Amino acid sequence: MPRGYVESDIKVLEGLDPVRKRPGMYIGSTDIHGLHHLIWEIFDNSVDEVISGNADVIKVTLKKDHSVIVEDNGRGIPVGKNATTGLSTVDTVFTVLHAGGKFDDSAYKSSGGLHGVGASVVNALSEWMDVTVKHDGRVVESKYHNGGKIAQPAKVVGTTNRTGTIVHFKADSTIFRSIVFNPTIVKERIRETAFLYKNLKVVFENEIDGETLTFVSQNGISEYVEFINDGKSVLNKVANFEGKSVGDNIEVEAALQYTTSSSEIIVSFANSVKTKEGGSHETAFKAALTEVINEYARKWKLLKDKDKNFEGDDVREGLTAVISVRIPEKLISYEGQTKNKLFTQEAYTAVKRVFAPKFTYWLEENKKSAEKIIEKALLARDARVAAKRAREDVKKLKSTGKGALLLSGKLTPAQSKSPEENELFLVEGDSAGGSAKLARDKRHQAILPLRGKVINVEKSKLRDLLANEEICTIISCLGAGIAADFKIEDLKYGKVIIMTDADNDGAHIQVLLLTFFYRFMKPLIENQRVFIALPPLYRITNKNTKSISYAWDDHSLAEEKKSNPNHEIQRYKGLGEMSAEQLRETTMNADSRQLIKVSIEDAALAERRVNVLMGDNAANRKEWIDNNVDFTLEDE
């Protein structure tokens, strides 16, 4: 019989134990994203001091032992005894959930911190943490270990005429899959914050590789737009709009610039926190932009009476915009603990109230730029109509069974009907495709050989893509649509794996496919469904034992040579040279293969790289290659 449900089954978690028991509830996950969220929580507390006008320097240091230091020159946490907990205020902030200065607006009018739980959550998920506070002429230190337990209560260790807070922590390796921080991710966040606050100095130091960078912005988010659009052909100078909404005291700032590109980039923030999934402020900006451009186009007869109004996609093609709102603490509302989406409804009204009249005035005062924007929207509208017809043609292929004919002789499907378990291998050429068909796990792995060159979508319109047979075949295989019609929930595969030869041609095919996914199936990458297979470069045979080993690069080959002096080496020129057994063992078997997961860590940098490396501006591409690629051959 099943055991009864008794009183002892009810567990009471005290102190910071709930955080360690369910970390995902507080930081979203225990993967690389959750790990970096630890820095953001402490960093956001420093930014709150900037927002309140009490700090202008923040420093983030990645230490060699993978610990992190976040330091600011703000007011410093109060150091006296807290009347509620009996602990010092410093110890209260770092060891008691829901304790902080953000539950009313006396200390912070607006903030991006996690409403009083951020510091204690980071402490709970750390192996150790040291806090140094400079406040009221005193230097106070506190030390914590084993998930937030007090090792040394706050004590005065010196005097000072400065103020500020220094938090030094090391993430708990028993909680996180890895405690190694990615400097690129950290630099992206630091750079963004520097753009949001004019004249804020944010210093990044990586003691592992000796890199030190200082980020300062004189012109705020206008510089951020210029940074994103660096190297692109633009239609107007960056336009900046800012103001405060009367009544709710929400501060709104937006900057925008149009380019000749077909891509749309909107980056939004609320109280310095990047809202990756948008929210009320971003929705309001889009709505106001569409309404104002339609009104302007009607007023000046740029839209004819018979024409329908522009749709949002029409007026946002080629747009780069950054939106930042600062919302009083009592009004701020995010979706979930990680704050990826803003819910504050007052922000919708505030953004429209501030942005719409200022953008209307800007269009009237900048008629040449306005006409270019309208012309761009007209071209986008015509392209949208043509692309819609082309997408409908693709859908017709599928509904009439012609889509299956398109795939016949190409796709070797998986037997399982479970999309999450299935993998689609996009394989370079028929020869490699044949080996892959023999090497695959028939239950879960599908093979699609790519015949012919994949189109460079950065130089093409959607209607051109849909005339390309290889692209249409990929769209049909994935089954999730394309561009505005793409729906990740309809995807037929849990993983899309690009498998090409380990040479320049193979790398080129990878880049072309990644550019296609980035531009027209971006949720594939955002949801981490795209992977790159890593076939080995060398096969090493021991002449004595006949045992086989593999090397994926020259460094690992050198190591193999040391341990196996009597050997025979085969250099694979392509996947087609590998037998099905070798391909299965090294590249396709889930238990032994190596895959690179494709993700977007730095959105602005990704946009710049795709534009420079895949776009039309050959001079910019040459300059980047000259500055970043070393063609010197090393001696054997």
C-alpha positions in Angstrom: 0.0 0.0 0.0 1.2 3.6 -0.6 2.6 5.4 2.3 0.3 8.0 3.9 0.7 11.7 3.7 1.8 12.8 7.2 2.9 15.9 9.1 6.6 15.1 8.7 6.2 15.4 4.9 5.8 19.2 5.2 9.2 20.8 5.0 9.9 24.4 6.1 12.8 26.0 4.3 14.5 28.8 6.2 16.7 31.7 5.3 18.1 31.3 1.8 17.4 27.6 1.5 14.5 28.1 -0.8 16.8 29.8 -3.3 19.2 26.9 -3.3 16.4 24.4 -3.5 14.7 26.0 -6.5 17.3 28.4 -8.1 15.4 28.5 -11.4 12.5 30.4 -9.7 14.9 33.2 -8.9 17.4 33.4 -11.7 15.6 31.5 -14.5 18.1 28.6 -14.9 21.4 27.1 -13.8 23.0 27.2 -17.2 25.2 30.0 -18.6 22.2 32.4 -18.6 21.5 31.9 -14.9 25.2 32.1 -14.1 25.5 35.5 -15.7 22.3 36.6 -14.0 24.3 36.6 -10.8 26.4 39.5 -12.1 23.4 41.4 -13.4 21.7 41.4 -10.0 24.7 42.9 -8.3 25.5 45.2 -11.3 21.9 46.4 -11.3 22.2 47.4 -7.7 25.1 49.6 -8.7 23.2 51.0 -11.7 20.4 51.9 -9.3 22.9 54.2 -7.6 23.6 55.8 -11.0 19.8 56.2 -11.6 19.4 58.0 -8.3 22.3 60.3 -9.2 24.7 59.0 -6.5 27.3 57.1 -8.6 29.1 57.7 -11.9 31.7 54.9 -11.9 31.1 51.1 -11.9 33.8 48.5 -12.3 33.4 44.8 -13.1 36.4 42.4 -12.7 36.6 38.8 -13.8 39.2 37.1 -11.6 41.4 34.2 -12.5 39.7 31.9 -10.0 36.4 32.6 -11.8 35.1 34.9 -9.1 33.7 38.3 -9.9 34.0 41.8 -8.3 31.4 44.5 -8.8 32.4 47.9 -7.4 30.7 51.3 -7.5 31.2 54.7 -6.0 27.6 55.1 -4.8 26.4 55.9 -1.3 27.3 52.5 0.1 24.8 50.3 1.9 23.9 51.6 5.4 26.0 49.8 8.1 23.9 50.3 11.2 21.8 47.6 12.9 18.5 46.8 11.3 15.6 47.1 13.7 13.6 44.2 12.2 16.4 41.5 11.9 18.8 42.6 14.7 21.6 42.1 12.1 23.6 44.9 10.6 21.9 46.3 7.5 24.6 45.0 5.3 24.1 41.4 6.6 20.3 41.9 6.3 20.5 42.9 2.7 22.8 39.9 1.8 21.2 37.1 3.9 17.5 37.9 4.2 15.1 37.5 1.2 12.9 40.5 0.5 15.1 42.9 2.4 16.3 46.1 0.6 15.8 49.7 -0.2 13.3 49.2 -3.1 10.0 48.4 -1.4 9.1 52.1 -1.2 10.4 55.1 -3.1 12.2 56.8 -0.3 15.7 55.5 -1.2 15.1 54.8 -4.9 12.6 56.6 -7.1 13.2 54.0 -9.8 15.4 51.0 -10.0 16.3 47.9 -12.0 17.2 45.7 -9.1 15.3 42.7 -8.1 13.0 44.3 -5.6 15.2 43.5 -2.6 16.0 39.8 -3.3 18.8 40.2 -5.9 21.8 40.5 -3.5 20.6 37.7 -1.2 19.8 35.4 -4.1 23.4 35.9 -5.4 24.8 35.1 -2.0 22.6 32.0 -1.7 24.0 30.7 -4.9 27.6 31.5 -4.2 30.4 29.3 -2.7 31.5 32.5 -0.9 31.0 36.2 -1.0 32.9 39.2 0.5 31.2 42.6 0.8 33.1 45.8 1.5 31.0 49.0 2.2 32.3 52.6 2.5 29.6 54.6 4.3 29.5 57.4 6.8 33.3 57.6 7.0 33.7 53.9 7.9 34.9 50.8 5.9 32.8 47.8 6.9 33.5 44.2 5.8 31.2 41.1 5.8 32.0 37.6 4.7 29.6 34.8 3.8 30.2 31.1 2.7 28.3 27.9 1.9 25.4 29.6 0.2 24.9 32.7 2.2 25.8 31.7 5.8 27.5 34.5 7.8 31.2 33.7 8.2 32.1 37.1 9.5 29.4 39.5 10.6 29.8 43.1 9.4 32.6 44.8 11.2 34.4 48.1 10.9 37.9 47.6 9.5 38.9 51.2 8.7 38.0 54.8 8.0 37.5 56.6 4.6 36.3 59.8 3.1 34.8 57.9 0.1 31.6 56.0 -0.4 30.6 52.9 -2.3 30.1 49.2 -2.3 32.3 46.3 -3.4 30.8 42.8 -3.8 33.2 39.9 -4.5 31.6 36.5 -5.0 32.3 33.1 -6.5 29.4 31.1 -8.0 28.7 27.7 -6.4 29.9 24.9 -8.7 27.4 22.5 -7.1 24.5 24.6 -8.3 25.7 25.7 -11.8 26.7 23.5 -14.8 29.8 25.8 -15.2 31.0 28.7 -13.2 33.2 30.1 -16.0 31.8 33.5 -17.1 31.8 34.5 -20.8 33.6 37.9 -21.1 31.8 38.7 -24.3 28.4 38.5 -22.6 29.6 40.6 -19.7 31.1 43.3 -22.1 27.8 43.5 -24.0 25.8 44.3 -20.9 28.4 46.8 -19.7 28.5 48.5 -23.0 24.7 48.7 -23.2 24.6 50.3 -19.7 27.2 52.9 -20.6 25.0 53.9 -23.6 22.0 54.3 -21.4 23.5 56.8 -19.0 25.5 59.7 -20.5 28.9 60.2 -18.9 28.7 57.0 -16.8 32.1 55.3 -16.7 31.9 51.5 -16.7 35.3 49.7 -16.4 35.7 46.0 -17.4 38.7 44.1 -16.4 39.4 40.5 -17.3 42.4 39.3 -15.3 42.4 35.9 -17.1 43.6 37.5 -20.4 44.7 40.9 -19.2 42.0 42.8 -21.0 40.8 46.2 -19.6 38.2 48.3 -21.3 36.5 51.5 -20.3 33.0 52.4 -21.7 31.8 56.0 -21.6 29.0 57.5 -23.8 28.7 61.3 -24.4 25.4 61.1 -26.4 23.7 58.1 -24.8 21.4 55.9 -26.8 22.0 57.9 -30.0 25.6 56.5 -29.8 24.1 53.0 -29.3 22.1 53.3 -32.5 25.3 54.5 -34.4 27.2 51.6 -32.9 24.6 49.0 -34.2 24.5 50.6 -37.6 28.3 51.0 -38.0 29.1 50.1 -41.6 25.5 50.3 -42.9 24.2 52.7 -45.5 21.8 55.0 -43.6 18.9 57.2 -44.7 19.0 59.8 -41.9 21.0 61.1 -39.0 20.1 59.5 -35.6 17.0 61.1 -34.2 16.6 61.3 -30.5 13.4 61.9 -28.5 13.1 62.3 -24.8 10.7 63.6 -22.2 8.7 62.8 -19.1 5.1 61.7 -19.0 3.0 64.1 -16.9 1.1 62.4 -14.1 3.1 59.1 -13.8 6.6 60.6 -13.9 7.8 58.0 -16.4 10.9 59.2 -18.3 11.0 58.1 -22.0 13.9 58.2 -24.4 14.0 56.8 -27.9 16.6 57.1 -30.7 16.1 55.8 -34.2 17.8 55.7 -37.6 16.8 54.0 -40.9 19.2 52.1 -43.1 18.9 50.6 -46.6 18.9 47.1 -45.0 15.7 45.0 -44.8 16.3 44.0 -41.2 14.6 45.6 -38.2 16.4 46.0 -34.9 14.6 47.3 -31.8 16.4 47.2 -28.5 14.5 48.2 -25.4 15.2 48.8 -21.7 13.3 49.5 -18.5 15.2 51.0 -15.6 18.4 49.9 -17.3 17.3 46.3 -17.6 17.3 44.9 -21.2 13.8 43.7 -22.0 14.6 41.0 -24.6 11.0 40.1 -25.1 9.9 43.7 -25.3 6.7 44.7 -23.5 4.4 47.6 -23.1 7.0 50.3 -23.9 8.1 48.6 -27.1 4.6 47.9 -28.2 3.7 51.6 -27.7 6.7 52.7 -29.7 5.8 50.5 -32.6 2.2 51.6 -32.6 3.1 55.3 -32.4 5.7 54.9 -35.2 3.1 53.3 -37.5 0.4 55.8 -36.7 2.6 58.9 -37.1 4.2 57.7 -40.4 0.7 56.9 -41.8 -0.6 60.3 -40.8 2.4 62.1 -42.3 2.1 60.1 -45.6 -1.6 60.9 -45.9 -1.1 64.6 -45.1 1.5 65.1 -47.8 -0.2 62.8 -50.3 2.6 60.2 -50.3 0.0 57.6 -49.7 -2.8 57.8 -52.3 -6.5 57.7 -51.4 -6.9 54.2 -52.8 -3.9 52.9 -50.9 -4.3 51.0 -47.6 -2.3 52.3 -44.6 1.2 51.0 -44.1 1.4 48.0 -41.8 3.9 47.9 -38.9 6.3 45.7 -40.8 6.4 48.2 -43.7 7.5 51.2 -41.6 9.9 49.2 -39.5 11.9 47.7 -42.4 15.5 49.0 -42.1 14.8 50.6 -38.7 17.2 50.6 -35.9 15.8 51.9 -32.6 16.7 51.9 -29.0 14.0 52.7 -26.4 14.7 53.3 -22.7 12.1 54.1 -20.0 12.7 54.9 -16.3 9.7 54.0 -14.3 9.0 54.9 -10.6 9.4 51.9 -8.3 5.8 51.8 -7.4 4.8 51.2 -11.0 7.5 48.9 -12.3 6.2 45.4 -13.3 8.2 42.7 -15.2 7.2 39.3 -16.4 8.9 36.8 -14.0 12.0 37.1 -12.0 14.4 37.6 -14.9 12.7 40.7 -16.2 12.8 39.9 -19.9 9.4 41.6 -20.6 7.9 44.8 -19.2 4.3 44.6 -18.0 3.8 48.2 -16.7 0.7 49.4 -18.6 1.4 53.0 -17.7 4.5 52.7 -19.8 2.4 52.2 -22.9 0.6 55.5 -22.4 3.8 57.3 -21.4 5.8 56.2 -24.5 3.0 57.2 -26.9 2.4 60.5 -25.1 6.1 61.4 -25.3 7.2 59.9 -28.6 4.3 60.5 -31.0 4.2 64.3 -31.0 8.0 64.6 -31.0 8.4 62.2 -33.9 5.6 64.1 -35.8 7.5 67.3 -35.3 10.8 65.7 -36.4 9.2 64.5 -39.7 7.9 67.9 -40.4 11.3 69.5 -39.7 13.3 66.9 -41.6 11.3 66.5 -44.8 14.1 65.0 -46.9 14.7 62.3 -44.4 10.9 61.8 -44.0 10.5 61.3 -47.8 13.3 58.7 -47.8 11.6 56.9 -44.9 8.2 56.9 -46.7 9.8 55.7 -49.9 11.5 52.9 -48.0 8.1 52.0 -46.5 6.5 52.0 -50.0 9.1 49.6 -51.3 8.7 47.4 -48.2 5.0 47.3 -48.7 5.3 46.2 -52.3 7.9 43.6 -51.3 5.6 42.4 -48.5 2.7 41.9 -51.0 5.0 40.0 -53.4 6.5 37.9 -50.6 3.1 37.1 -49.3 2.1 35.7 -52.7 5.4 33.7 -52.8 4.7 32.3 -49.3 1.2 31.3 -50.4 2.8 29.5 -53.3 5.0 27.6 -50.9 2.0 26.7 -48.8 0.1 25.6 -51.9 3.0 23.3 -52.7 2.6 21.7 -49.3 -1.2 21.4 -49.4 -1.3 20.0 -52.9 1.4 17.4 -52.2 3.9 19.1 -54.5 5.9 20.0 -51.5 6.5 16.2 -51.0 7.5 16.0 -54.6 10.0 18.8 -54.0 11.5 16.7 -51.2 11.3 13.4 -52.9 14.8 12.0 -53.6 16.2 14.6 -51.2 15.0 14.2 -47.6 15.6 10.9 -45.8 13.1 11.3 -42.9 13.3 10.0 -39.4 11.0 7.2 -38.3 9.9 8.9 -35.1 6.9 11.3 -35.1 8.2 13.1 -32.0 9.6 16.5 -33.2 11.5 17.2 -30.0 13.5 13.9 -30.3 14.2 14.3 -34.0 17.2 15.9 -35.6 17.6 17.2 -39.2 21.1 17.1 -40.6 21.8 19.6 -43.4 24.6 17.9 -45.2 27.0 19.2 -47.8 26.7 17.3 -51.1 25.3 13.9 -52.2 28.4 12.0 -51.3 28.4 13.0 -47.7 24.6 12.7 -47.7 25.0 9.0 -48.8 27.4 8.3 -45.9 25.2 10.2 -43.5 22.1 8.1 -44.5 24.0 4.9 -43.6 25.5 6.4 -40.4 22.3 7.8 -39.0 20.0 6.6 -36.2 17.0 5.9 -38.4 14.6 6.5 -35.5 15.5 10.1 -34.8 17.8 11.4 -37.5 16.8 12.8 -40.9 19.2 13.7 -43.7 18.8 16.5 -46.2 21.7 16.7 -48.7 22.3 20.2 -50.1 22.8 20.3 -53.8 24.1 23.5 -55.3 25.0 26.8 -53.7 22.9 28.3 -50.9 21.9 31.8 -51.6 23.3 34.7 -49.6 20.1 36.1 -48.1 21.8 39.3 -46.8 21.9 40.4 -50.5 18.5 39.1 -51.4 14.8 39.9 -50.8 12.4 37.4 -49.4 10.7 36.8 -52.8 14.2 36.0 -54.2 14.7 33.4 -51.5 11.4 31.7 -52.2 12.5 31.2 -55.8 15.6 29.3 -54.7 15.0 25.5 -54.7 17.4 24.7 -51.9 15.9 27.3 -49.6 12.3 26.2 -50.4 13.4 22.6 -49.6 14.7 23.6 -46.2 11.6 25.6 -45.4 9.4 22.6 -46.4 11.5 20.2 -44.3 11.4 22.4 -41.1 7.6 22.9 -41.6 7.5 26.1 -39.5 7.1 28.8 -42.1 9.4 31.7 -42.8 9.8 35.3 -41.8 6.6 36.8 -40.4 4.9 33.4 -40.8 7.5 31.4 -38.8 6.1 29.6 -35.8 8.6 27.8 -33.6 5.9 25.5 -32.2 5.4 24.0 -35.7 9.0 23.0 -36.0 9.4 19.4 -37.0 12.8 18.9 -35.3 14.3 19.5 -31.9 17.8 20.1 -33.5 18.8 21.4 -36.9 22.4 20.3 -37.4 24.6 21.8 -40.1 27.2 19.2 -41.2 29.8 20.3 -43.7 33.3 19.5 -44.7 36.0 20.9 -42.4 37.4 23.3 -45.0 36.8 26.8 -46.4 33.9 25.7 -48.6 32.2 24.0 -45.7 32.7 27.0 -43.5 31.2 29.2 -46.2 28.1 27.0 -46.4 27.7 27.2 -42.6 27.8 31.0 -42.7 25.3 31.2 -45.6 22.9 28.9 -43.7 23.4 30.7 -40.4 22.7 34.0 -42.1 19.5 32.6 -43.6 18.3 31.3 -40.2 19.3 34.6 -38.5 17.4 36.8 -41.0 14.4 34.7 -41.7 14.0 32.1 -38.9 15.6 33.9 -36.0 13.5 32.1 -33.3 15.4 28.9 -34.4 18.7 30.5 -33.0 17.0 32.3 -30.1 15.5 29.0 -29.0 18.9 27.3 -29.4 17.8 24.8 -32.0 20.7 25.3 -34.5 23.9 23.3 -34.1 27.1 22.8 -36.1 28.6 19.4 -36.3 32.3 19.0 -35.8 33.8 16.2 -37.9 37.4 15.3 -37.1 40.2 16.4 -39.3 42.5 13.4 -38.7 42.3 9.7 -38.3 45.2 8.2 -36.4 46.0 4.4 -36.7 48.4 2.8 -34.3 50.6 0.6 -36.5 51.2 -1.9 -33.7 47.8 -2.3 -32.1 45.7 -1.2 -35.1 43.6 0.9 -32.7 42.0 4.0 -34.1 41.8 7.5 -32.6 40.7 10.9 -34.0 41.9 14.5 -33.8 39.7 17.5 -34.4 42.5 20.1 -34.8 46.3 20.3 -35.1 46.8 20.7 -31.4 45.0 17.5 -30.5 46.9 15.8 -33.4 50.2 16.8 -31.8 49.0 15.3 -28.5 48.1 12.1 -30.2 51.5 11.9 -31.9 53.2 12.2 -28.5 51.2 9.3 -27.0 51.3 7.3 -30.2 54.7 7.6 -31.9 54.2 4.6 -34.2 51.3 5.8 -36.2 49.7 6.4 -39.5 47.7 9.6 -40.2 44.8 10.1 -42.6 43.8 13.8 -43.2 40.1 13.9 -44.1 39.5 16.2 -47.1 35.7 16.0 -46.7 32.9 14.1 -45.1 32.7 11.9 -48.2 36.0 10.3 -47.4 34.7 8.9 -44.1 33.0 5.6 -44.0 29.5 5.4 -42.5 30.9 3.8 -39.4 33.5 6.5 -39.0 31.0 9.3 -39.5 28.6 7.7 -37.0 31.3 7.2 -34.4 32.8 10.7 -34.6 30.1 13.1 -35.8 26.5 11.7 -35.6 26.3 9.5 -32.5 24.8 11.5 -29.7 27.0 9.8 -27.2 30.4 10.5 -28.8 29.9 13.5 -31.2 30.8 17.1 -30.7 28.3 19.9 -31.5 28.5 23.7 -31.4 25.3 25.2 -30.2 24.5 28.4 -32.1 23.3 31.3 -29.9 23.1 35.1 -30.0 25.0 36.4 -27.0 25.6 40.0 -28.2 22.7 41.1 -30.4 24.3 44.4 -31.5 27.6 42.7 -32.3 25.8 39.9 -34.2 24.0 42.4 -36.3 27.2 44.3 -37.1 29.1 41.1 -38.0 26.4 39.8 -40.3 26.1 43.1 -42.0 29.8 43.5 -42.5 30.7 40.0 -43.5 27.6 39.1 -45.6 26.5 42.5 -46.9 27.2 44.6 -50.0 29.9 46.8 -48.6 33.1 45.1 -49.8 35.4 47.9 -48.4 34.0 47.4 -44.8 34.4 43.7 -45.2 38.0 44.0 -46.4 38.8 46.4 -43.5 37.4 43.9 -40.9 39.3 41.0 -42.4 42.6 43.0 -42.5 42.1 44.0 -38.8 40.9 40.6 -37.5 42.3 37.8 -39.6 46.0 36.6 -39.5 47.0 34.9 -42.7 50.5 34.1 -41.6 51.2 30.4 -41.9 52.9 28.8 -38.9 55.9 26.6 -39.5 55.2 22.9 -39.4 
